[in-house]
Amino acid sequence: MSRILIVEARFYEDIADELVKGASAALESAGAEFERLEVPGALEIPAAISFASQRTDAPVFDGYVALGCVIRGETTHYDYVCGESARGLQDLALWEGLAIGNGILTVENREQAWARASVAQKNKGRDAAEAALAMAAIKSRFGIE
């Protein structure tokens, strides 16, 4: 049975709740155990995953689900948050060998965010959970803990 950590950015709480709803349902359906960890925003997700992966006194997680939303604003801050959160997750996957499903939405407006987060529409929380489980299975196939 896989143990998964969902790390959720709470900046847009309503969207985060919907993403978690989709991810939780997918993990439960797969028979995975999971915990949730809240962080303020998308930029904090990679650091939180890194911290959790370094713990030796707690159960080890087989995979991680990164959930959050970044909506374009009037400044270039959007570009930095999108790029750096994705880069941070990719660095953890490549250099630390972590199984991560990236469910950080990067959108132009709330309408696009809801279309992607909604469990009745694109359900990107589910997709991120399924990606984390798939990557954890690949690690296991190659004997990587």
Accessible surface in RSA format (square Angstrom, percent):
REM  Atomic radii and reference values for relative SASA: ProtOr
REM  Chains: A
REM  Algorithm: Lee & Richards
REM  Probe-radius: 1.40
REM  Slices: 20
REM RES _ NUM      All-atoms   Total-Side   Main-Chain    Non-polar    All polar
REM                ABS   REL    ABS   REL    ABS   REL    ABS   REL    ABS   REL
RES MET A   1   166.94  86.5  84.07  55.6  82.86 197.3  96.72  82.2  70.21  93.0
RES SER A   2    33.03  27.9  27.28  36.4   5.75  13.2   3.35   7.1  29.67  41.6
RES ARG A   3    51.33  21.6  51.33  26.2   0.00   0.0  31.47  43.0  19.86  12.0
RES ILE A   4     0.00   0.0   0.00   0.0   0.00   0.0   0.00   0.0   0.00   0.0
RES LEU A   5     6.70   3.7   6.70   4.8   0.00   0.0   6.70   4.7   0.00   0.0
RES ILE A   6     0.00   0.0   0.00   0.0   0.00   0.0   0.00   0.0   0.00   0.0
RES VAL A   7     0.00   0.0   0.00   0.0   0.00   0.0   0.00   0.0   0.00   0.0
RES GLU A   8     0.00   0.0   0.00   0.0   0.00   0.0   0.00   0.0   0.00   0.0
RES ALA A   9     3.56   3.3   1.62   2.5   1.94   4.4   1.62   2.3   1.94   5.1
RES ARG A  10    43.22  18.1  38.28  19.5   4.94  11.8  17.36  23.7  25.86  15.7
RES PHE A  11   147.82  74.0 121.27  75.1  26.54  69.1 126.93  77.0  20.89  59.8
RES TYR A  12    52.10  24.3  46.40  26.4   5.70  14.8  28.71  21.6  23.39  28.8
RES GLU A  13   105.13  60.4 101.17  76.5   3.96   9.4  22.56  43.6  82.57  67.4
RES ASP A  14    61.21  42.9  51.90  51.7   9.31  22.0  38.16  89.8  23.06  23.0
RES ILE A  15     0.00   0.0   0.00   0.0   0.00   0.0   0.00   0.0   0.00   0.0
RES ALA A  16     1.42   1.3   0.74   1.1   0.68   1.5   1.09   1.5   0.33   0.9
RES ASP A  17    71.66  50.2  64.51  64.2   7.15  16.9  27.89  65.6  43.77  43.7
RES GLU A  18    26.37  15.1  25.70  19.4   0.67   1.6   1.07   2.1  25.30  20.7
RES LEU A  19     0.10   0.1   0.00   0.0   0.10   0.2   0.10   0.1   0.00   0.0
RES VAL A  20     6.70   4.4   6.70   6.1   0.00   0.0   6.70   5.8   0.00   0.0
RES LYS A  21   118.98  58.0 109.81  67.4   9.16  21.8  73.15  65.8  45.83  48.8
RES GLY A  22     1.35   1.7   0.00   N/A   1.35   1.7   0.55   1.5   0.80   1.8
RES ALA A  23     0.00   0.0   0.00   0.0   0.00   0.0   0.00   0.0   0.00   0.0
RES SER A  24    18.22  15.4  18.22  24.3   0.00   0.0  14.94  31.8   3.28   4.6
RES ALA A  25    58.26  53.6  51.14  78.9   7.12  16.2  54.04  76.1   4.22  11.2
RES ALA A  26    12.67  11.7   1.25   1.9  11.42  26.0   9.08  12.8   3.59   9.5
RES LEU A  27     0.00   0.0   0.00   0.0   0.00   0.0   0.00   0.0   0.00   0.0
RES GLU A  28   114.27  65.6  94.64  71.6  19.63  46.7  36.26  70.1  78.01  63.7
RES SER A  29   103.29  87.3  61.63  82.2  41.66  96.0  36.34  77.4  66.95  93.8
RES ALA A  30    65.87  60.6  23.47  36.2  42.40  96.5  37.01  52.1  28.86  76.5
RES GLY A  31    41.75  51.5   0.00   N/A  41.75  51.5  35.78  98.2   5.97  13.4
RES ALA A  32    11.57  10.6   0.97   1.5  10.59  24.1   1.92   2.7   9.65  25.6
RES GLU A  33    79.60  45.7  74.21  56.1   5.39  12.8  32.19  62.3  47.40  38.7
RES PHE A  34    56.40  28.2  29.54  18.3  26.85  69.9  30.62  18.6  25.78  73.8
RES GLU A  35    80.89  46.4  75.17  56.9   5.72  13.6  32.13  62.1  48.77  39.8
RES ARG A  36   118.81  49.9  87.78  44.7  31.03  73.9  29.91  40.9  88.90  53.9
RES LEU A  37    71.80  40.0  69.90  50.0   1.90   4.8  71.80  50.4   0.00   0.0
RES GLU A  38   106.68  61.2  85.22  64.5  21.46  51.1  25.09  48.5  81.59  66.6
RES VAL A  39    16.11  10.6  11.19  10.1   4.92  11.9  16.04  13.9   0.07   0.2
RES PRO A  40    96.64  70.4  84.11  76.7  12.52  45.5  93.29  77.0   3.34  20.8
RES GLY A  41    11.31  14.0   0.00   N/A  11.31  14.0  11.31  31.0   0.00   0.0
RES ALA A  42     6.68   6.1   0.95   1.5   5.73  13.0   0.95   1.3   5.73  15.2
RES LEU A  43    78.09  43.5  62.15  44.5  15.94  40.1  62.21  43.7  15.88  42.7
RES GLU A  44    72.69  41.7  69.90  52.9   2.80   6.7  32.91  63.7  39.78  32.5
RES ILE A  45     0.00   0.0   0.00   0.0   0.00   0.0   0.00   0.0   0.00   0.0
RES PRO A  46    15.47  11.3  14.74  13.4   0.73   2.7  15.09  12.5   0.38   2.4
RES ALA A  47    44.44  40.9  36.88  56.9   7.56  17.2  43.09  60.7   1.35   3.6
RES ALA A  48     8.48   7.8   6.38   9.8   2.10   4.8   7.18  10.1   1.31   3.5
RES ILE A  49     0.00   0.0   0.00   0.0   0.00   0.0   0.00   0.0   0.00   0.0
RES SER A  50    25.16  21.3  25.14  33.6   0.02   0.0   8.38  17.8  16.79  23.5
RES PHE A  51   139.56  69.8 133.46  82.7   6.11  15.9 136.08  82.5   3.49  10.0
RES ALA A  52    17.30  15.9   7.92  12.2   9.37  21.3  10.82  15.2   6.48  17.2
RES SER A  53    40.51  34.2  10.57  14.1  29.94  69.0   7.08  15.1  33.43  46.8
RES GLN A  54   121.64  68.0  98.57  72.0  23.07  54.9  45.23  96.3  76.40  57.9
RES ARG A  55   126.94  53.3 113.58  57.9  13.36  31.8  44.82  61.3  82.12  49.8
RES THR A  56   135.08  96.1 100.01 101.4  35.06  83.6  73.81  99.1  61.27  92.6
RES ASP A  57   117.62  82.4  77.93  77.6  39.69  93.9  49.07 115.5  68.55  68.4
RES ALA A  58    24.86  22.9  13.26  20.5  11.60  26.4  18.20  25.6   6.66  17.6
RES PRO A  59    81.59  59.5  65.13  59.4  16.46  59.8  77.31  63.8   4.28  26.6
RES VAL A  60   110.98  73.0  95.88  86.8  15.10  36.4 100.28  87.1  10.69  29.0
RES PHE A  61    26.79  13.4  16.76  10.4  10.04  26.1  16.76  10.2  10.04  28.7
RES ASP A  62    59.52  41.7  51.33  51.1   8.19  19.4  14.41  33.9  45.11  45.0
RES GLY A  63     0.00   0.0   0.00   N/A   0.00   0.0   0.00   0.0   0.00   0.0
RES TYR A  64     4.32   2.0   4.32   2.5   0.00   0.0   1.61   1.2   2.71   3.3
RES VAL A  65     0.00   0.0   0.00   0.0   0.00   0.0   0.00   0.0   0.00   0.0
RES ALA A  66     0.00   0.0   0.00   0.0   0.00   0.0   0.00   0.0   0.00   0.0
RES LEU A  67     0.00   0.0   0.00   0.0   0.00   0.0   0.00   0.0   0.00   0.0
RES GLY A  68     0.60   0.7   0.00   N/A   0.60   0.7   0.60   1.6   0.00   0.0
RES CYS A  69    10.73   8.1   1.28   1.4   9.44  22.2   1.28   3.3   9.44  10.2
RES VAL A  70    12.92   8.5  11.16  10.1   1.76   4.2  12.92  11.2   0.00   0.0
RES ILE A  71    28.63  16.3  15.28  11.4  13.35  32.2  15.28  11.0  13.35  36.2
RES ARG A  72    99.31  41.7  85.03  43.3  14.28  34.0  31.16  42.6  68.15  41.3
RES GLY A  73    48.95  60.4   0.00   N/A  48.95  60.4  34.37  94.3  14.59  32.7
RES GLU A  74   181.12 104.0 137.68 104.2  43.44 103.4  60.16 116.4 120.96  98.8
RES THR A  75    94.18  67.0  80.43  81.5  13.75  32.8  77.63 104.3  16.55  25.0
RES THR A  76    88.22  62.7  86.30  87.5   1.91   4.6  65.78  88.4  22.43  33.9
RES HIS A  77   114.60  62.6 111.12  77.2   3.48   8.9  75.99  78.3  38.62  44.9
RES TYR A  78    21.64  10.1  17.73  10.1   3.91  10.2   9.98   7.5  11.66  14.4
RES ASP A  79    73.85  51.7  62.68  62.4  11.17  26.4  28.84  67.9  45.01  44.9
RES TYR A  80   141.16  65.9 138.65  78.9   2.51   6.5  94.62  71.1  46.53  57.4
RES VAL A  81    12.76   8.4  12.76  11.5   0.00   0.0  12.76  11.1   0.00   0.0
RES CYS A  82    20.16  15.3  17.19  19.2   2.97   7.0  17.21  43.6   2.96   3.2
RES GLY A  83    38.63  47.6   0.00   N/A  38.63  47.6  33.85  92.9   4.77  10.7
RES GLU A  84    75.02  43.1  71.25  53.9   3.77   9.0  26.88  52.0  48.13  39.3
RES SER A  85     1.88   1.6   1.49   2.0   0.39   0.9   0.39   0.8   1.49   2.1
RES ALA A  86    45.15  41.5  41.51  64.1   3.63   8.3  42.38  59.7   2.77   7.3
RES ARG A  87   125.29  52.6 119.32  60.8   5.97  14.2  63.07  86.2  62.22  37.7
RES GLY A  88    10.82  13.3   0.00   N/A  10.82  13.3   9.95  27.3   0.87   1.9
RES LEU A  89     5.43   3.0   4.69   3.4   0.74   1.9   4.94   3.5   0.49   1.3
RES GLN A  90    99.51  55.6  98.32  71.9   1.18   2.8  31.72  67.5  67.78  51.4
RES ASP A  91    45.31  31.7  44.54  44.3   0.77   1.8  15.62  36.8  29.69  29.6
RES LEU A  92    17.30   9.6  16.97  12.1   0.32   0.8  17.30  12.1   0.00   0.0
RES ALA A  93    34.47  31.7  23.24  35.9  11.23  25.6  23.46  33.0  11.01  29.2
RES LEU A  94   108.60  60.5  83.03  59.4  25.57  64.3  85.16  59.8  23.45  63.1
RES TRP A  95   191.24  76.7 161.99  78.4  29.25  68.7 150.51  80.2  40.74  66.1
RES GLU A  96   113.37  65.1  88.18  66.7  25.18  60.0  19.41  37.6  93.95  76.7
RES GLY A  97    30.69  37.8   0.00   N/A  30.69  37.8  28.67  78.7   2.02   4.5
RES LEU A  98    24.60  13.7  17.94  12.8   6.65  16.7  18.09  12.7   6.51  17.5
RES ALA A  99     1.92   1.8   0.00   0.0   1.92   4.4   1.05   1.5   0.88   2.3
RES ILE A 100    22.21  12.6   4.67   3.5  17.53  42.3   4.67   3.4  17.53  47.6
RES GLY A 101     0.58   0.7   0.00   N/A   0.58   0.7   0.58   1.6   0.00   0.0
RES ASN A 102    78.89  54.4  48.64  47.0  30.25  72.8  23.47  56.5  55.42  53.6
RES GLY A 103     4.47   5.5   0.00   N/A   4.47   5.5   4.47  12.3   0.00   0.0
RES ILE A 104    19.09  10.9   3.15   2.3  15.94  38.4   3.21   2.3  15.88  43.1
RES LEU A 105    11.79   6.6   8.25   5.9   3.54   8.9  11.79   8.3   0.00   0.0
RES THR A 106    68.69  48.9  45.08  45.7  23.61  56.3  14.72  19.8  53.96  81.6
RES VAL A 107     4.12   2.7   0.98   0.9   3.15   7.6   4.12   3.6   0.00   0.0
RES GLU A 108    82.49  47.4  70.13  53.1  12.36  29.4  35.61  68.9  46.88  38.3
RES ASN A 109    65.20  45.0  63.46  61.3   1.74   4.2  29.63  71.3  35.57  34.4
RES ARG A 110   100.56  42.2  97.69  49.8   2.87   6.8  62.18  85.0  38.38  23.3
RES GLU A 111   144.72  83.1 132.19 100.0  12.52  29.8  51.20  99.0  93.51  76.3
RES GLN A 112    58.07  32.5  56.37  41.2   1.70   4.1  15.28  32.5  42.79  32.5
RES ALA A 113     0.00   0.0   0.00   0.0   0.00   0.0   0.00   0.0   0.00   0.0
RES TRP A 114    87.94  35.3  87.94  42.6   0.00   0.0  79.81  42.6   8.13  13.2
RES ALA A 115    24.06  22.1  22.92  35.4   1.13   2.6  23.35  32.9   0.71   1.9
RES ARG A 116    70.44  29.6  70.44  35.9   0.00   0.0   7.03   9.6  63.41  38.4
RES ALA A 117     0.12   0.1   0.00   0.0   0.12   0.3   0.00   0.0   0.12   0.3
RES SER A 118    13.51  11.4  13.51  18.0   0.00   0.0   4.11   8.7   9.40  13.2
RES VAL A 119    52.32  34.4  34.81  31.5  17.52  42.2  34.81  30.2  17.52  47.5
RES ALA A 120    93.69  86.1  54.83  84.6  38.86  88.4  65.67  92.5  28.02  74.2
RES GLN A 121   110.63  61.9  82.01  59.9  28.62  68.1  30.08  64.0  80.55  61.1
RES LYS A 122   102.43  50.0  92.63  56.8   9.80  23.3  57.00  51.3  45.44  48.4
RES ASN A 123    13.23   9.1  13.23  12.8   0.00   0.0   0.14   0.3  13.09  12.6
RES LYS A 124    75.02  36.6  74.11  45.5   0.91   2.2  27.83  25.1  47.19  50.3
RES GLY A 125     0.07   0.1   0.00   N/A   0.07   0.1   0.04   0.1   0.03   0.1
RES ARG A 126    88.93  37.3  88.93  45.3   0.00   0.0  23.34  31.9  65.59  39.8
RES ASP A 127    49.61  34.8  43.12  42.9   6.49  15.3  24.50  57.7  25.11  25.0
RES ALA A 128     4.12   3.8   0.37   0.6   3.75   8.5   3.70   5.2   0.42   1.1
RES ALA A 129     0.00   0.0   0.00   0.0   0.00   0.0   0.00   0.0   0.00   0.0
RES GLU A 130    87.83  50.4  82.85  62.7   4.98  11.9  32.51  62.9  55.32  45.2
RES ALA A 131    42.77  39.3  34.40  53.1   8.38  19.1  41.43  58.3   1.34   3.6
RES ALA A 132     0.00   0.0   0.00   0.0   0.00   0.0   0.00   0.0   0.00   0.0
RES LEU A 133    31.05  17.3  26.38  18.9   4.67  11.7  26.70  18.8   4.35  11.7
RES ALA A 134    52.51  48.3  42.78  66.0   9.73  22.1  51.27  72.2   1.24   3.3
RES MET A 135    86.59  44.8  86.51  57.3   0.08   0.2  65.11  55.4  21.48  28.5
RES ALA A 136     9.45   8.7   4.05   6.2   5.40  12.3   4.95   7.0   4.51  11.9
RES ALA A 137    61.72  56.7  49.11  75.8  12.61  28.7  56.53  79.6   5.18  13.7
RES ILE A 138    81.32  46.3  80.34  59.8   0.98   2.4  81.25  58.5   0.07   0.2
RES LYS A 139    36.70  17.9  35.64  21.9   1.06   2.5  23.51  21.2  13.19  14.0
RES SER A 140    80.28  67.8  63.06  84.2  17.22  39.7  28.93  61.6  51.35  71.9
RES ARG A 141   191.40  80.4 154.04  78.5  37.37  89.0  54.74  74.8 136.67  82.8
RES PHE A 142   131.93  66.0 103.01  63.8  28.92  75.3 109.38  66.3  22.56  64.6
RES GLY A 143    65.45  80.7   0.00   N/A  65.45  80.7  36.41  99.9  29.04  65.0
RES ILE A 144    95.09  54.1  83.88  62.5  11.21  27.0  87.29  62.9   7.80  21.2
RES GLU A 145   193.45 111.1 143.00 108.2  50.45 120.1  78.26 151.4 115.19  94.1
END  Absolute sums over single chains surface
CHAIN  1 A     7832.1       6259.1       1573.0       4348.8       3483.3
END  Absolute sums over all chains
TOTAL          7832.1       6259.1       1573.0       4348.8       3483.3
